[in-house]
């Protein structure tokens, strides 16, 4: 696991708050069921959509059809943000991961990602790896994107803390 530089932003943290450990963020990323992907359309307008993602190694992975809006956006501008967390004001940890999405195509890596999807989300999310893509129930194979964090933020609620991790 890559250990980032960790800092607490006191401006947005409660008195006595401490920085969230990266290992706690990784645990939250690993167990999170739903993520929100933010991309930019070719004309500059924002696009946000919910999706499933898995954390494997030091990378987030998600899949989508090559003609879907998010894939078209990423082809034009691969910079993106993935967010996840608890929809509650006074408890939980929200995480924001900024990075560059690239298409993963290595067969062995994709098999590990597919196995991680199925282990996390169940047999409904079983994928076969075929020609550098995921083949599932959809009529066309899906691209698999990987996002390694460049910077990430953790927003602890309750004691209110804002942690920044730089990679």
C-alpha positions in Angstrom: 0.0 0.0 0.0 1.3 3.5 -0.9 1.6 5.7 2.2 0.6 9.3 1.3 1.6 12.4 3.1 -1.2 13.1 5.6 -2.2 16.5 6.9 -5.1 17.9 8.9 -6.6 21.2 7.7 -7.4 22.9 11.0 -9.5 25.5 9.2 -12.2 22.9 8.6 -11.7 20.7 11.6 -13.0 20.8 15.1 -10.8 21.7 18.0 -8.8 18.6 19.1 -9.5 16.8 15.8 -6.8 14.5 14.5 -6.1 13.5 10.9 -7.7 10.3 9.7 -5.2 7.5 9.1 -4.9 6.5 5.4 -5.5 2.9 6.5 -9.0 3.9 7.8 -9.7 5.6 4.4 -8.6 2.5 2.6 -10.9 0.4 4.7 -13.8 2.8 3.9 -13.0 2.7 0.2 -12.8 -1.1 0.3 -16.2 -1.5 1.9 -18.1 1.4 0.2 -20.9 0.0 -2.0 -21.6 3.2 -4.0 -19.4 5.9 -5.5 -20.1 9.1 -7.4 -18.0 9.7 -10.4 -17.5 13.4 -11.5 -16.2 14.0 -15.0 -16.2 16.9 -17.5 -18.1 16.8 -20.8 -16.2 17.7 -23.9 -18.1 21.1 -23.9 -16.9 21.8 -20.4 -20.1 21.0 -18.5 -19.9 18.8 -15.4 -21.3 15.3 -15.3 -21.8 13.2 -12.1 -23.1 9.7 -12.0 -23.3 6.9 -9.3 -21.5 3.7 -9.9 -19.9 0.6 -8.3 -16.2 0.6 -7.8 -13.6 -1.6 -6.1 -10.4 -0.8 -4.3 -7.5 -3.1 -5.3 -3.9 -2.5 -4.3 -3.7 1.2 -4.3 -6.2 1.9 -7.1 -9.9 2.4 -7.6 -11.5 0.5 -10.5 -14.9 0.9 -12.2 -16.3 -0.3 -15.5 -18.7 1.2 -18.1 -19.7 0.8 -21.7 -17.4 2.6 -24.1 -20.2 4.7 -25.5 -21.6 5.8 -22.1 -21.3 9.5 -21.2 -18.7 8.9 -18.5 -16.4 6.9 -20.9 -16.9 9.6 -23.6 -16.0 12.3 -21.1 -12.9 10.4 -19.9 -11.7 9.9 -23.4 -11.7 13.7 -23.9 -10.4 14.6 -20.3 -9.3 11.7 -18.1 -9.2 13.8 -14.9 -11.9 12.8 -12.5 -13.1 12.6 -9.0 -14.6 9.6 -7.2 -16.5 10.3 -3.9 -18.1 8.0 -1.4 -19.3 8.2 2.2 -22.2 8.4 4.6 -25.2 10.5 3.9 -25.3 11.7 7.5 -24.3 15.0 9.1 -22.9 13.8 12.4 -21.3 10.4 11.7 -19.2 8.6 9.2 -16.4 9.5 6.9 -16.8 11.0 3.4 -13.9 10.4 1.0 -13.0 12.3 -2.2 -10.4 10.8 -4.5 -8.9 12.9 -7.3 -7.0 11.3 -10.1 -6.6 10.4 -13.8 -8.7 7.6 -15.2 -6.9 5.2 -17.6 -8.2 2.1 -19.3 -6.9 -1.1 -17.8 -6.4 -3.9 -20.2 -4.0 -6.4 -18.7 -5.8 -9.8 -18.6 -4.4 -10.9 -15.2 -5.1 -7.5 -13.6 -8.6 -7.5 -15.1 -9.2 -11.0 -13.7 -8.2 -9.8 -10.2 -10.6 -6.8 -10.6 -13.4 -9.0 -11.8 -12.9 -11.4 -8.9 -12.9 -8.4 -6.5 -16.2 -7.2 -8.0 -17.8 -10.5 -7.5 -16.5 -11.0 -4.0 -17.7 -7.5 -3.0 -21.1 -7.3 -4.9 -22.1 -10.9 -5.3 -22.6 -13.2 -8.3 -24.9 -10.6 -10.0 -21.6 -8.8 -10.8 -19.7 -11.6 -12.4 -17.6 -10.6 -15.3 -15.6 -12.7 -17.8 -12.4 -11.0 -19.1 -12.4 -10.9 -22.8 -10.1 -8.9 -25.1 -9.1 -6.5 -22.4 -12.6 -5.8 -21.3 -15.4 -7.1 -19.0 -18.1 -9.2 -20.5 -21.2 -9.3 -18.4 -25.0 -9.2 -19.0 -24.7 -6.0 -21.1 -24.9 -6.4 -24.9 -21.4 -4.9 -25.3 -18.2 -5.4 -23.3 -17.3 -2.8 -20.7 -14.1 -0.8 -20.4 -12.4 -1.0 -17.1 -10.9 2.3 -15.8 -8.4 2.6 -13.0 -7.9 5.7 -10.9 -4.8 6.0 -8.7 -5.2 8.8 -6.2 -3.2 12.0 -6.8 -4.8 13.6 -3.8 -7.6 12.5 -1.5 -9.7 14.1 1.2 -11.4 12.6 4.2 -14.2 14.5 5.9 -14.8 13.0 9.4 -18.1 13.9 10.9 -18.9 14.1 14.5 -15.7 15.7 15.6 -15.5 17.3 12.1 -12.1 16.8 10.6 -10.7 17.4 7.1 -7.7 15.3 6.2 -5.7 15.6 3.0 -3.6 12.8 1.6 -1.0 13.6 -1.1 0.5 10.8 -3.2 
